Amino acid sequence: MDMRLVVLSIVLVAVSGHPHRRRCPMSRYKSLSTEDITAIRQLQNDHEKNMSPSAIKCYRRMVRHKPSGCDLEPSDRLILTLERVSVTVDVLENIPMSDVSDSGSKSLMIFLQLRDVFMICKESPGISETPSEQLKPWLHHLQYFMDLASPQCLQDAVILSLIPLLVEDVGCWVHGK
């Protein structure tokens, strides 16, 4: 190997600190495309046709926390939103695609990409991997809900929360509110 290449590598590591870390690419989510919103709304509309009568109750149980997640510290907002997006991906992956139109696969792709971006952002400098004491009740509640809810209740709650998740949770993180 050329000595200049070795020196350049050492300089890059010294200057950048973490050459393996990628920059947090959240700017794509500062404004959501109408195509993405339309696909998610279509999925919700398709799902509402077969939704259980207790779907709203399930949704309310899942998102019962006040104040807003926007009031959490940035690291905590990231951890909570990543957790919610991950749950959303798990649910969307388990919906039979025969039950939904193309909007189901489009919505899944949106949230898969979002989860990947949040995973990159979690590696950013200044982001704590440890949840604060303020965040722990939020995470505990989400886990408790997932443990107790039936699969149908979880699916209903997640699908009803898709737009709020994108607009509020992701929006809070992107805009730093």
Salt bridges, closest charged atoms under 4 A:
ASP2 OD2 - ARG4 NH2 2.96
GLU35 OE2 - LYS106 NZ 3.20
ASP36 OD2 - ARG28 NH2 3.92
ASP36 OD1 - LYS106 NZ 3.34
ASP46 OD1 - LYS49 NZ 3.83
GLU133 OE2 - LYS136 NZ 2.92
ASP156 OD1 - HIS47 NE2 2.63
ASP169 OD2 - ARG84 NH1 2.29
